[in-house]
Amino acid sequence: MVVNGRPLKRMKRRVTADLYDFFTFPSAETVTDARTAAAITSGPFRTNVRDFISKYALPPPPSLLFPHLMVWQVLFRAGDLTDSLDSVVYLDIIEEDVARSRSVYCDQCRVVGWSDHPVCRTRYHFIIKADGSPLGGYPKPCICCGELLHLSDSRCKSCNHVMTQDVAEEWIYQQLEDSVNTHHLLHAVVHANGFGHLLRVNGKEGGSKVLSGCDMMDFWDRLCKMLRVRKITVMDVSKKYGLEYRLLHAVMKGYPWYGNWGYEFCVGSFGVTYDIYADAVKTLSNLPLSTFIHSEQGCLQNTVVFYKSLSEKQEQHDLVNIRDLFVFLMNLIQNAHKSSPMTTYCVAWDWSGAVPDTTFTHRSSDVGRVQEAMVKVLLAVTGSKWVSWRTLRGAVCRLGTPQLLDYCLRGLAGKTVSGGLVVVARIDPSSGATEYRLEPRSNAPSGITTCNGSRALNLNCPSVENLLWDLRYLYECILRSRTTYSSHGQHPMNYVLVAAAAAQKLLDCKTFMKDYDKDKLFSGYSGIQSGITLFCQVELADQDEVANFTPSITEIINLQSDATVSDLKIEASRTFQDVYLMFHRFQAEELLDYSGVDDSTQVKLIFAVGSSDQVVRIRGRCIGKIGPVRYRMERGDENWIVDCRCGAKDDDGERMMACDICSVWQHTRCSGIADSESVPSRFICCRCSSSDQTT
């Protein structure tokens, strides 16, 4: 099959049955050749990825041939769909020569605790684009006239401008920048040593027509197992309904969404450790709902009581703690999505019918006064613009307490206004924020029946809009509350503070990791039961520039059962030369723990056959001039020091600033500088400030 830079025009009529199924690949059915399967899955990642490309990938088209970027492509079909372009999934694999790359160092390695890893020779990017097109078929704008061109076009048809290879290469690099391409359905990068990062996962909410986020994760996990990656990290910044999903999912399940595929706590920001993270999950999930039920914050109280009564009506288990509440609410939202399509608008709840035994704590005169002011704000808005709840709340903030304003906003939708207007509200699908505006009664969504400014509610089947409203309200009041309130008898103020502190701890944990070594995926690594698998660690001898440098990472080496110590040294030399830039002339000389062993000695007499967790330390030297010192570690050649009051000792990806006296880096947040504030031009840390005062 010939592939060029243009889209496949005949793909609609192309038979896709011969393509591998995206939902099952790789599986026993797809990898039918036993020798091929054994060859790909028996070795470490550095060899498996090359075998995978050789077996399954299409060769790069001439338009994608660059000196240090090789673009490969693997085609899949999305299940049984065969009649449209949407049924074809393009997986682009970009092989990047790091020595000639624009970015030698890996920012992700620096912030996940791998800053001391040596720089690898090669990085592999795995990309599935959001629009479903291959990398080579994606249009790029002409730098002169802006006309969209395909990557294979050497000249613009509109202005006749010549498209140089540098321009095409620049476009390819833009596809590798995760900060620019936030709409890739899948973007991952794996270093030649098998350590990698899952940079982006998007499903239908991110633009896919047929693939969900779970489909993407299932595929990625199967591919990682097939290629024998070692460790993969992910920076969880996912949102659902406009809310931080790593917080919401941790409250409901005890782990992040990525934990469904084995991703666990890796490293926390602001000094948060695993024990702190686990304790925050336990504390927040088990907060009793009874505290909030007996509070004087009427709107929150009524919401909690309503869902407790609704759970009892549906004969489900009693809602006892925060976990129960959010799990029940999320299940209602999922069921509501399945039963009816989501609409744009939402209206107010009629709490008098929902909770007959509860009385509001706000006087009706105060509510009417505030809502009347809110309506005046909406009347002043020109055109059909939507007004966010935050803007509307701020416009009338002097008319009552925050609790009163929240209560009035909650009951504003559906309120009738003179002139035949009615207040309608919606949930912005992009931000999750609630917005309001006035519309003629005739244009209001069908099904709205106003009665004293509210709509009667079907207690057995709340609408999606109302459920999303309440989800956001409970999230803001319980998980992200920044206000306190008191009550008679119990003291929910303490619980609110506890909940807010625990929630912040969970939000400070973004980095999670799956350890494929831990899953014992490397048992029988050599593919031969009698083979020997070793984890090899090297030390450099008599190298002035890096005499005290010892790589903390180990490399996997496979040997035949009759291999000798000499074979081990040769294979170790070849492996480190192939994987790391600074070891391109490395030669192994001796086994540190077996220095007296002759080179002709068989390895099986030293190490057990069939085991896969044995470590051998080898000392060697780089013949001639050692590789550039700048390739020594992923952190680069900078000698920065982190010592923050929160306990952080390394870069965790959060905003920092250095003291102008001692040059030690600290978090801006820990120094009392909000994220919205700019970094001061001069900063002196507390330690240096104290020492100056004492002297």
N, C-alpha and C positions, 0 to 999 in steps of 0.2 A: 504494500500500500504506500503510495507516494504522498508525502505530507509537505506542504509548503506553508508560507506565512499567512495565506488567506484562509478564511473559513471554508469548511467543506460544504460546497453549494448543494451537493447531492445527498447530504446526510439524511434528509427527510425520507429518501427512498432507500437509504442504505439498510441492509439487513444487520441488525445489532445482535442477533442471536449468537454470533461468534465472539462477542466481547464478554469479558468476565463480569459477573454480577457484582456490583458495588456493595450490595448488602451482605454478601457471603464471602467475598474474596478477602484473604486466601483461605481456602478450605480444602478438605480432602477431595472434593469433587472438581475444584478448579485446578489444583496442582496434581494432575494425574500421573505425571512422570515421576516415578520414585527416585530416580537418580537426580533429577532436577531439584526435587524437594529436599533431598538430603544435602545436595551441594549448597543450596541457598541457606538452609537453616542449621548447618553443622558448624559454621565458622563464626567469628566475631563480626561485628557490624561492618568494619572496614572492608572485609571481603564479601560479605553478604550483599551489601548495597550495590556493588559492582556486578555481582552475579544477577541480582534482581533486574538491574537496568539492561544487562545483556539479554536476559530471557524475555522480559515483558515490555520494555520501552521501545518506542519508535525512535529511529535516529533523528538527530536535530536537522531541521531544514537549513539550507545555505544562509538564509536570512538571520539565523540565530547562531551562527558560528563566530565566536569571539575568542580572543587569545586566552582569556582566563575565566570565561563563563560558558559552560556547556548546558544547553537546555534540552532535556529529554521529555518525552510525553508518553503517558500510559492512559489508554481509553477504557472506560467501563460503561456498562449499561445500568440504568437505575431500575433494577428488578425486571418486571415483565413489560415495561414500557418500550415500545419499538417504533412508534409512528411519528416521533417529533424530535427536534433538536434537544428538547428538555430531557430526553431519555439518555443522552450521552453525557458522561462525566469525564472531564479532562483533568488528569493529575499531572501537573508539570513538576519535574524534578530538575533543579538547577544545581549543577556542580560548580562550586566557587573555589578558585585558586586563591587562598588567603594571602599568600605572599605578595600578590599583585592586586589585591582587593583595595578598595577605597577605605574600608574599615577593617583593620587588622584585628582589633580586639573585639570581644563579645561583651556587650553591655549586660546581657542577661546573666552570663557567668559571674560577672563582678558582683551582682546584687543577690545571688542565691547561695553564696559561699564557695564558689568555684574559682575565685579570682587567682588562686595559686596554681591553677592548671596550666601546663605549657600550651602555647598556641599551636593548634593543629594546622596541618598543611591544607586540609580541604574541609569545606562545609557543604552540606547538602540541604537545600531548601525544598520543601514539599508544599505545593500551592494548588488549591482549587479555587478558581476565580468565581466571584459572586454572579457574574453575568452568564456563566456556563460556557464561555468561550475559552479556547486554549490560549496560552501566552502569546504564541506566534500569530494568532488570528485577531488579537485585540488591537483596535485602532489607536493610533497616537496622533496628536495634533501637529501640523506643520508649524515650525517655529517662526515662519514668516507671515503666513496668512491665516493659520489656525484651522485649515481644512484637515479633516480626519483622513489619515493614511494608514495602510496596513504596514506591518513591520517589514514586509518583503519589498515594499515600494522604495525604489532608489531615487525617485524624483517626484515632486509634487505636481499633480496634473493641473492644478489651478494657477500657481505662480511659477512653476518650473524650477523651484528651488531644489538643489541636490541634497538628498538626505545622506549624510555621512555616517560611517560606522560609529563614530563617537556619539552621535545623536541617538542612534538605536541602542547603544550600550547604556547611555544615560537613562533611557526609558526602562530598560531591564532592571537597572539598579533601583529605580523608583518602585518597582514591584516587590523588591526585597526589603524595603523600608516599611516596617510594621506601623510606624507612626503615621505614615501617609496613606497606606492601604488598609483602612479599618473595615473594609467590606469584603475582604477575602473570606470565603466560606471556610477555608482551612489554610493555615500558614504555620509551618513548623520548620525548625532548623536543627539539624543533628550534626555534631562535629564528627570527624573521622574516628575519634576514640569511643563513639557510642553514647556520649553525653549530649543531651539536646534540650530544646525548649519548644513547647507548644505555645506559639505566639497568638494565634487567633482561631476561634471556632465560632461559626455562625450557622444557624439553620434557617428555617423559614422566616423567622423574624428578622434575619439579616439579609434577606433577599433571595434565598433559594426557593425554587418553585416545587421541588419534589423531595428535597433532603432536609431532615430535621437535625437539630443539634445532636441528638442522641445517635442518629445515623452516622454523623461525622465522627463522633467519639468512638463508636463501635468499630468503624473502619480503621481509624487511626490506631486503636489499641491492637487490632489484629495485625496491622502492618508492622507495628513496633515489635510484636512477638516474632513475626516472620523474619524480620531483619536483625533480630537479636540486639536491639538497643540496650543500653545499660541503665541509664537513668534519664527521665524526662521531667522537666519542671513546667509549671504553668502559673502565670500571673492572673489570678482570678479577679477580674474587674467586671464580671457579668452583671447584668441588670435584668429584672423581670418586672413588668408593669411599672417601670420607672424606679424600682427599688433595688437596693444593693442585695443581690441574690445570695452572695456568700454568707451574709448575715441571716437572711430569712431561711435559707436551707439549713444552716447550722442550728438554728433554733428548732426547726421541725425534725431534722434527721440526726443531728449531732455531728455532722461533717458537711463539707461543701458539696456542691453539685458534682464536681469532678471526682469526688470520693466514690461515686457509683462505679468508677473504673479503676479504683485502687490508688488514687492520688491522696496522699496524706500530708500532714503538716511538715513543712520543710524548714523555713526560717521566717520569723516574724519581724515586723518593723518595730521600732521604738523599744527594743529590748524584750519583746514578748517571746517567751519560751513555750515549748509544748505543754508543760504543766500549767502555765498561765492560761493558755488557749483552752485546754481541756476543762479547767476549773470555770472559765467564763461560760463555756457552753453549758455546763451542768447548772451553774447558778442561774443563768438567764432562762433556760428551758423550764426549770422547776419552780419559777416564781408563781405563787398561788394567785388564782384569779379572785379569790375571796377578798383580797386586799383592795382591788380596784372596784369590786362590786359595792363595798361599803364606803367608798369615797364620796366627797361632795362635788366632784367634777361630773355634773349630771350627764353630759353627752357621752363621756367615756363609760360611765356606769351603765347607762342605758344600752349602749352598744354591746358590752360584755353580757349583760343580762339577757338581751335579745337572743344572742347566739347560744347561750346556755339553754334557754327555753326551746329554741329551734332544734337543738341537738336532742333534747328530751322528746320533742314531738316526733322526730324521725327515728326514735327508739335506738339511738346510738349511745355510746358510752358517755358518761358525764364528763363535762369539760372541767378539769381540775386546775391545770396550770397553763402557762403561756404556750407551751408546745401544743397542748391539746387544742387550744383556741385557733392557732394559725394553721395547724394541720386540717382542722375541720373547715376553716374558711377557704383554704386552697383547694380542698376536695370539692367544695360547693362551686368554686369558680370553674374548675375543670369540667364538672358535670354540666354546668350551665352553658359552657362553650360547646359541648357536644350536642346538647338538646336544641339550641337555637343560635343563630349567627349573632355575633356581637354588633350592637348598634352604637351610634355615636353619642346619643344623649342619655342623661340620667336625671331623675327627679327625686324629690325629697321623700323621706319615709314618714309614714303616719305612725309615730311612736305610741299614740294613745291607744291604738288597736293592737300593737305588738306587745306592749308591756303594761298590762292594766294595773299592776300593783305598784308601779313606780311613779313618782312625782318629780317634775323638773325643779331644779333649784333656782331657776332664773324667772323673774317676774315677767308676765306677758307684756307689760308696758315697756320694759327695757328691751325686750326682744323686738317689739314692733318699732320702737324708736331707731334701733340699730339697723334693722332690715330696711326701713324707709330710707335711711341715709345711703345704704348700699344701692338701692334702686336708683337714687338720684345720681350716683356715680355712673351707673350703667346707662342712664338716660343722657349723660353728658358725653358719652363715647360716640364718636361719629361713625357712620357706616355700619358694617356688620362685624366689627372687630370683636374678638374674644378677649375677655379680661381675666387674667389668672387670679386664683384665690389669694395668692400672696399680695398681688397689687391691690385687690379689693379690700383685703384685710388691713393693709397699710393705710389705705385712704380713710378708714374710719377707726383707726387704732386708738384715738383719744376718747371714744364714746363708751368704752367699757373694758372689762377685764379680758385677758386672752381667752379664758374659758367661755365667756359670753360671746365673743366674736366668733369662735369656732362653732358654737352652738347655732348662732344665727346663719352662718355660712352653710351649715349642714341643712337647714330648713329653707334656704332661699330658693332653690330650684323648684319650679312649679308655681311660684307666687304670681298672682295676677296683678296687673297694673292698669290704671285707667288708660283708655285709648285702645283697648283691645290687645294689649301686649302681655306676654307671659315670660317669666325668667326661665331660661333653659340652661342646662349645664352639660358638660362633656368631659371625658377623660382624654387628654391629649395623648395619642398613642406613642409619640416619640419621647416625651418627657415624663408621662404619667401624672402630670399636674392637672388639677381640676380647673376648668375655665367656665366663665359665665357670659351671657349676653341676653338681650331682649329680642324677642321675635313676635310677629303677629300671631294671634291665637290660631289663625287658619293655617299657618306654616308649621305649627308645633308638631312634633312627632305624634303619630297616631297612638292611641292607647292611653294618653294622659287624661285623667279626669281630675280636675282641681276641686278641692273642697277645703276652704280656709287656708289656701296656699300650700296644700300637700296632696299627695296621691295615696290612695289606699294600697296596701301592700299585700301580696299573696305570701303568707307566712311559709307555705310549703315550698315555694319556688321563687326566691329572690332573683331579680334580674342580674345579668352580668355587670351592668353599670353600677348598681347599688353595691354589689359584692366588691368590686374594685374600689369603689369609694371607701367602703369600710376597711378594706385591707390597708389602703394608704393611711387612713385615719388612725387605725390601731398601731401601725408601724411607727408613725410619727409620735403618737402619744406615749406608747409604752417603750419601744426600742430606741427611739431617737429623741426622747423628750429632753428639753433643756430648761424646763420650768418645773417648779415644785409647788405642791399644794398640801394642805393639811386636812385632817378629818377628825371626827369625834371617835374616841375609842382607839382604833388602830391608827397607824401612821404610815400611810402609803408614800409619804414624802421620802422615807428611807428606802422603800422598794423602788421608787422611781430613780433615785440616785444610784442604787445598786444596779438596776437594769441598764441605765445609761452608761455606767462605767464598764459593765461586762460587754455591752454592745460595742463600745469603742475598742475594747481589746480584740474582739472578733474582726472588726473592720481593719485593724492594724495588721492582720494576718492575711496577706494576699498570695503568698508564694506557697505552692503545694507541689509535691513530687511523687512520682511513681518509681520505685526501685525495682527494676526487672531482674537485677541480680538476686534480690531478696526473694523473689518468687521461684527461685531454683530453676530458672529457665535454662541455665547453662550446664545442667547435668548431662553428661555424655556429650560434651561440646564438640569433640573431634568427629562425631558421627561414626566412630568406630569404638565399639565397647571396650576394646583392649587398648585404646589410645590414652594419652596422658594430656591433661589440661592443667596449665599453670597460670597463676597471676604473677606477672613479672614486674618488679620494681627496680629501677636503676639508680646508681649514684655515680657522679662524675669525680674523677681523680685528677688532681694537679691542674685544675683549670682556674687561673687567677681571677677571671672575671666572675665566675660562678662557683667558686670553691666551696662555699657554704650552702649552695642551693641543692636541695634534694626534692625531686618531684614527688608530690604526695599521691599521685595517681599511679595505678597499676594497669598493665596491658595484658590481655589474654593471649596465651600462646598454646597452640595445639601441636603435639608431637606424636609420632608413631611409637608404638610400644617398644621398639628396639632402638630408639634414638639414644645417642650418646650425649655427654656433657658438651662436646664440641658442637653437635647439632643444636643443642639448646642455646649456646652462645651465638651461633650464626643466625638462628631464628629470632632471637631477642634483638640482635643488631638490626636485622632487616625490618622487624616490626617497628621499632622506635624511629628508624630512618624514614619509614613510610608514613608514619602518623604525625610526627612532630617536626616543626621547622628547625628548632634549635639542635635537633639530633640528626641532621641530615648526613653527618659524617661520623656517627657514633659507632664504636667498635667495643663489644663486650669482651672483658678480659678474665674476670674471675667471679666465682660464686662466693659471696661474702661469708655465708655460714658453712661453706664446704670448700675452703681454700686449698685443702690438701688433696682434693679429689682429682684424679687424672682425667684428661679430656676424653680418653677412650672409655671411661666408665659409663655404663648404661644408666640412663636417668631413672629407670624403673627400680634400680637398686637403692635409690635415694628417696624417691617419691612414690607414693602408692598409685597403682594403675587404676583408672576409672574414677578417681576422685576429681572434683572440679573446684575446690576451694583452697588449694595449696598455693602458698606465696613463696617465691624465690627472689632473693635480692642479689643483683648483679652489679659489679663495679666495672666501669669502663671509661673510655676517654674519647674525645672527638679528634680525629686525625686532622692535622693542620689547624686552620683557624676555626674556632667554634662559631656556630651560627650567631647572628646578631643577638645581643642581649635583649633587645626590644621584643624578641619572640619568646622570652623566658616565661612570662606569666600573662594570663588574660587581663590582669589588672593594669598592664602596661609597665613602663619604667618609672612611674611616679612613686614616690615614697611617702604617701599620705598616711596620717594616723587619725583614727576615729576613737573618741573617748567621750561619750555623751552621758549626761546625768541619768538617762533612762536605762543605761547599761549597755547600749550598743557599742560594739568594738569594731565594726566593719560597715562598709557601705551597704545599706539596705534598700536603696532606691528612693528614699524619701529626701525631701529638700534639706540641704545642710549648708552651713557656712563655717569658714575657718576663722579662728581667733587671729587677730593681726599681730599678736605678740608671740604666742607659742605655736601657732599654725595648726593646732588640733581642731578637727572638724566636729561639729555638734549639730543636732537638729535645730532648725529654726523654731519649730513648735515647742521644743523643750526649753528654748530660750525666751519664750513668751512672745514670739512673733507669729501672728496668724498667717495661714496660707494665702490669705487675700492681701497681705501687706508685703511690700517690697523689702528686699534684704538691705539693711543699712550699709552705707559706704564704709563705715568703720565699726568693727565689733571687737570687744574685749570680753573674754569669758570670765566667769565668776572666780575661777582660781587665780587668774592673772590679776584681776581687779582686787582680790583680797590681798595678794602678795604685795601689790603696789601700795595699798593702804597701810600694811604693817611696816613697810620699809620707809 
